[in-house]
Amino acid sequence: MKVESDFLVIGSGLAGLSFAIQAAKHGKVVIVTKQEVKESATNYAQGGIASVCSEDDTFDAHIQDTIVAGAGVCHEDVVKMVVEEGPTVIKNLVDWGVMFTTSGNSYHLTREGGHSQRRIYHTDDLTGREIERALVAAAKADPNIEIYEHHAAIDLITESKICKKNLGTNRCFGAHVLDNQNNVVRTFISKITLLATGGAGKVYLYTCNPDVVTGDGVAMAYRAGASIANMEFMQFHPTTLYHPQAKSFLISEAVRGEGAILRRRDGTPFMEFYHNLKDLAPRDIVARAIDNEMKTHGDDCVYLDITHKDPKFIKKRFPNIYETCLKFNLDMTKEPLPVVPATHYLCGGVVSDKNGETDIKNLYAIGEVAFTGLHGANRLASNSLLEAAVFAGRAYRHAVEELNNSDFVSPVIPDWDSGTATDSDEMVVVSQNWDEIRRCMWNYVGIVRSDKRLARAMSRVKLIQEEIVEYYWDFKVTSDLIELRNIATVAELIIMSAQMRKESRGLHFNIDYPGRDDLHCQKDTIVRKQF
């Protein structure tokens, strides 16, 4: 079965939905998403979206905060562009029905680590859920938008793949997608294809990302020949709840923004020993500090303490975090919360320009899947939703212009061919390899790395990839097999990029190169598949 459209959007978070809502004014939009449309990293974002609006704040201050957090690798022209377009995208979100928390006659702004001012728009501590609610409602109400839930993209359809040779220039015509409910592969043909698939947190054993975040867009783009950058910069959120049943529930950075203090088991505050901003230091500093404290003192976690604040304030400001912690018999108004770092955000990704276009014609990548140059070596808190919204608008405008200025002629695109593949009766092979990759990445390619650990990880991932290739073509494709293939690809890209960077900077810390080398290593780490 072939599904044709003007715009194919793969992913249903803020990036994908806001692009779709705007593009629908100019043609038919098809959205494919792995689970229900609301299931995305956006839906779980607690903190908010950063944008300058108060008289006490300036664009220059936000730009400088972003560049400082990015540890010298941010593309300053992109930072300036994104920050200055912030107020516009906030207005768009409000126009689409997003209800941010207010205080009197104005919006209530909060502050998070690395920010010099209060500039975070939020909806209590459920900002992402509110944004997702409003955008899903707007998308479902638009007759020009079709949503295909429970559809997992397998591979992009490109000109070079169809012709089975390197043409010098490459063009994207859509994607082959697995319909999970009917167990058939469909061919989605489109004039414009947008990757908005999110990050890759599930490549690691411990993550606060939802289960759908398996690096699909990065892996598909890499296999298609797109450039990938800065994959070594995986952000670990410093504070996820340490509890056997909590599944790495994220404790928002806004809790520290409102005065929470990180403490050792004996109650000693420790961030003053690591950074002059103490508990409001950038995430890479805080995550490494917690990692060091746990290893130095032999503890399983550290503690986040906001008990010195008024209980009424805590319950009102963080209703979701408060109620969720109560389910685990933890009252944050009376006791510090046990926390540990977990993978949270991928600062690298598919290389895209200021309009979100990749180096494959008619293929765009925006949001966490993309590398735009905004985040550098470490993302500033709440800049992710801002980036997604800004680039959704820029990509939409550029894509519409491309359609208006060119005649789209699709080649004959074959349906998916399963060949002699059969149904597998040994899915234990998939689950075993899945678990092994994630443990390997956590143990060897985590917050602190070394050349030996990276070499060991690469050796093991390569062996697993050989098993996956054999298994992938012998048996009919399933969603589990698609995700396994993708996390193996992304794991290799992260390791490869980490091996290329011979220094420690931002989120990448290698004990064999503990210093920052601005003379030789400030450039981006670019990898591209060799055909």
N, C-alpha and C positions, 0 to 999 in steps of 0.2 A: 504494500500500500504506500502510495506517495502522498505527502501533504505539502502543498505549495503555499508560499507566502511572500510578502515583500520584506518582512523582518522576522528572523528567527531569533528568539531570546532563550538562551540556555541558562536557567537559574531564576529564582523568584524572591531574592532579597531586595533591599532598597535599590541597588544598582539596576538590576533587571527590570523591576516593576516601574521605576520612575522613567527609564528609557522607553518602556513599552507604552506607558500612558501618553507620553509626548509623541512618540512615533505613530501612534494609532490615528492621529489627525491626518496622516499622509499615506496610509495604506494598511493592508492586512498584517496584523502581528500575531505570531504564534509563540506561546511560552511553553517550554517543556521543563518539568521539574521532577526530581527523583521521588519525592514523597508528596504530601499535601502541599499546596501552594504556599502556605504560611510557614512551612518548616525550612528555616534558613538561619544563618548566623545572625542576621538582622533581628530576628524575632527574640533572640536571647541577649541582645545588647542592653545592658543596664544603665550605663553611664549617661551618654547623650551625644550631642553633635556640637562641635565647637564652631563658634562664629562671633565676630566682633560686633557689638551693638551698643554697648554702654559708653557714656562720655568719658569714663575713666580708662577706657581701653583704646588701643589703636591697631591698625593693620600691621604696622611695623613691629609692635610688641608680639603679636601672634606669629608673624613671620620669623622673628628672632627666636622665639620659644621653640618653634618647629625645627629650625636649623640647629639649635643647640642640642635638642634631643636626638637629631639625626646624625650626630657625631661626624660632621664634615663631609657627608656623602649626599646630602640633599641637592637636588637640582633647584637652584634658587629662583630661576624664572618660573618654574612650575609651582613652587611654594607661594610665590607672590600672586600668581594667577588664581590658585585655589582659594587662598585666604580672602582675596578681594571679591571673589564671587560668592562668598559665604552668605551674606545677607539676602542675596537673590534666591538661593536655594532654600533658605529658611522660609521665605515668603511663599515659594512654591509648595513646600510641605504643608504649610498652614492652609493654603488655598485648596489643597487636596484633602483637607479634613484632619490633619494631625493636630492634636490638642496638647501643647506643651504646658507644663506647670506654671502657674502665674503667682505673683505676689503683689497684691493690690492691683494697680492698673498696668503693671508691666510683667514681663516674663521673669520668672525666678531663675537666676543664673548660678551655677555652682562652679567649683574649681577642682581640678584634678592634678595629679603629679606632672611636673614639668611646665605647668601654666603659671604665668606671672599675674594673671587676673582671673576673675570669675567671668567665664565666657561660654559655659556649657549649658545649652538648652537641654532640658530633660522633661520627662513625664514621670515624676517620682523616681523610682528605681526600675521602671519598666519602659524605658524610652523606645527600645527596639520593638517591643510588642505593640506599642501604640502606633509607631510608624508603619509596621507591617499591616496592622488592622486597617488603617486608612487607605494604604496603597492597594491592598488586596480588594477592598470594597470598590475603589475607583476602577481597577482593572476589570473586575467582574461585571461592572455596570457598562463597560464600553463594548458596543457591538462589533467593533473592529479587532477585538482581542479574543483569541481562542487559547484556552489553557489546557494543557495535557499533563495531568498529574500522574504520578507513578510511572514516569518515563525517564529512563536513564540513558544519556548520550553515550555512545560507544566510541565513535571516531568522527572527525570532521571529514567532509567530502571536499577534496581539493582537486584542482586541475592536474597537478603533477601526479596525484594518486590515480586519477582516472586514466591518464596517459601512460602511467607507470614509468615516468622518466623525469629528470630534472629539466624544467623548461626555462630556468633562469628567473622568470617571474612566476609567481604562484597566485592562484585565486581560489577563494572559498565559495562553495555552492550550497552549503548546508551541512547536515549531519545524519548519520545512521543512528537510530535511537531504539532502545529496547522498551517495548510496552510490557511492563512487569506483570500486569494483571492478566494479559492474554498470551504472554510468553511468545510474542512475535517481534521481529525487528522491522521498524518502519523507516522509510526514507523521507526525510524532511528537506525539501528543496527551497532555498530562499535567496533573494537578491543580496540581502545583508544578513550576516550572522554575528550575533553578539554573545560573547562569553561573559557570564556574570555568575560564575559557579562558586565563588567564594574561595576560601583558603585551603589549608591542608593539615589542620590540627590532628586528624585521626592517623596521620603517619607516625605519631608518637603514642606511647602507651598511656600517658596521662594528659588529658586535654579538657578544657572547658567548652570546646566546640561541640555542636550537635553531631550526631552520627553521620549525617550526610556530607560532612566536610572532609572529603578524601582526595583533594587535589586534582579532581577530574579535568578541569579546564586547562591547568598547566600541563598535565600529561598529554591531553589530546593535542594541544597547540604544539608541544615539543615534537610529538610524533609526526605532525603535519609539516614541520620545518620552521616554525616560528622561533624567534630569539627569546631566550629566557634569561633573566638577570637577578642577581643578588639573592639567590636562594639560601645562602648561608645565614641570612638574617631572619631567623625564626624567633618571634617574640614569645617569651614565657610570661604569662600574667603572674605577678608576684603572689596574689592572694586568692586561692581557691580553697573552699572548705575541706578540711581534713577529717573525713568521716567515712567509714566503710560503705555506707549506703547513700552517700550524697552524690556520687558520680561526678566528682570535681565541680560542684556548684560554685559559680564565680561570686566572689565578694567584691563588689564594684570598687574601683579606685576612688570613686566619689566618697566612700566611707573615710578614707584617709584625707580626702579633700575637705571633709567636714571635721577633721581633728583627731581621727583615730591614730593610735600609736602602736608600732610594732614592738613586741617585747619577747625576751627569752622566757624560758619556762619559769625562771625564778623571778620574773617581773621586771628585769632590767631592760630599759629601752636601748636599742642598739644602732639605729640608723644614723645617729650623730657621729658614729665612728667611720661612716662610709661616705657621707656627702653633706655639704653645708645646708642643703634643703631638707635634710633629715627624711621624714616619712613622705615628703612630697618630691623626692628625687625621681628622675626618669625611671621607667620600668626596668630597663636593663640593669641599672645600678641596684635597684631594690631586689630584683630576682637573684642576682649574684650574691648580694648581701645575705639574703635568707638562705641560699644554698650553702654559703660559707658558714653561717651560724649553725645550721643543722649538722654539717660535717664536723665542725670544730667541737661542738658540745655533745655530739652523738644523739641528737634529738630527732624525732620523726616529723616535727613541725615547729613553727613558732606561733605567736599569739597576737591577734589584732584586737586592740583594746579601745573601745569608745564608751566605756562605762562612766566616764567622768562627765558625759553629756546628759542633758535632761532626758529621761526615758520617753516623755511625750514627743520631744523633738525627734528622737531616733525612730520611733514608731511611725511618725508622720512622714519623715524624709525617706525612710527605707522600709516601706510596708512589706514588699515582697521578700526582701532579704530577712527581715525580722520574722515573718510568718514561716518562711521555709526553714530557718534555723530552729524554730520552735518544734518543728516536726522531728528534729533530731535531738530534742531535749536540750537545746542550747539557747539561752536567753541572752542576747547581745546587750541588753540594757543592764545586766547584772554580772556577766562574766565575759572575759576575752574569748574570741573565737579562734580555734586552732586552724591554721592556714599553711598551705604549701604552694610553691609555684606549679604551673601546668602550662602546656603549650596553648597559645591563644591566637596569635596573628602572624601571618606571613607577610613580611615587608618586601619580599621579592615577588617575581611572577613573570607573566607574559609581557614582553616589552611592548608598550604602546605609547603613541605620541600625545601631543596636547589635545588631540581630538579623539583619543581612545583607539585609534586604528593601529593594528599590528603590522608587521612587515609581510603579511599575507593579505593580498587585496580583498576588500569587502569583509574582512574578519576584524571585529573590534573586541577589545577586552577591557572591562572596567570593574571597579571595586577591588576586593582583596585578591582576585585572580591576577590582577594586572600589576606590572611594575611601571609606574609613571615618573618616578624620581622624587615624589613628594616626601616619603618617609625616611629616606636615607638608611642609616644603619639601625634605626630604632624609631618606631612610630610614636609620636606624641599622642597622649590619650585623647580620645574623641575626635581625632582627625580622620578616622576611617569612614564614618558615615558622611562626613563632609566631603571627602574625596569621592565617594561613590555617587553622591548627589550631583556634585559639580561635573564630573566626567560623564554622567548619564545625559546631562543637558548638552554638553559639547559633542558627544558621540552622536546623539540624535540629530543635531543640526548638521553635522558633517555628513552623516549617512544619507539624510534627505537630499542634501546638495549633490552627493554622488549619484543618487538615483535620477535626479532631474537632469544631470549633465551627461549621462551615459545610457546606452541601450544595453539592457541585460539580455544576453543570449546564453541560455543554459545548454551545456552539451548533453548528450545522452548519458544519463546517470543510472548505472545498474542497481538493482535491488541488492540487499545483503545476501551473500551466498554462504550458507553454512556448510556446503560441501558434504563430506561424509561424517561430519561431527555427530556424536550421539549424546544422549543424556548421561550425565555423570551419576554414579552411585557411590562416589567416594569424596564427598564434600569436605571430609576431614582434612584432605590435603590443602584445600583452600584456607580453612580456619587455622591450621597449623602454621602455614606460611604467613598468613595475616598477623598472627600473634608474634611470630618470630621477628618479622620486620619491625614491628612497633617496639618490642623490647630492645632490639638491637639499636634502634635510633635513640631511645631514651637513655640507654646505658653508655653509648659511645659518641653520640652526636647531640648531646644535650646542652645544658647551660654552660658547662666547662668542657673543653675538648682538648685533644692532643693529636699529634701526627699518627701515633701508634693506634689510638682508638679509631681514628678516621679510616686508616688502612684496613683495620679489622672489620669495620662496618661495611666498607666497600666490597671486600672479599666475600662476605656473607650475602650481601644483597645481590651481587652478581650471580652467585650460585642459585639463589631463590628465583631470580629472573629467568634462568635457564629452565627451571622446573615449570615456571608459569607459562613460558612460551610453548612448551610441549603440551601442557595441560590445556592451554587456551585454544589451540587449534584441534585438539582431539575431541573436545566436548562442546556441546552447545553453550552459547554464551548465557550467563546469568548475571544478575546485578552484583552478587558477591564476587564473581570472577572479574567483572569489569572493575570493581573497586580495588580488588587485590592487585590487578595489573597496574592500576593508576598509582596506588601508594608505593609500589615497588619502583615505578618510574620516578616519582617525586623524591623518594628516599635517595635514589642514585644522584639526582640533580642537586639535592642539598649537600650530600657528601662531596660530590665533585666540586661544587662551588666553595665549600669550606676548605678543601685541600688547596684550592687556587689562591686563597687569601692568606698570605704569610704575615699576618699581624693579628692583633686583637683590637677590635673596634665595635662599639655599640653592642649588638646582640651576639656577635661572634667573639668568643674568648678562647684562645688556644694557648695552653700553658707553655708550649714550645716557642711561641712568639708573643710574650705578654705585653709588649709595648705597641703603641700606635705608630704607624709609619706613613706620615703624610707625604713623604718624598716619592715613594714607590707604589703605595697601595691605596691611594684615595679614589681611584677610578672604580667603576662598576665592574662586577664579575659577570661576564656574558658567556652563555653556552648555547650552542645550536647543534642540532642533530646532523651528523654527516651521512649522506645517502650514498 
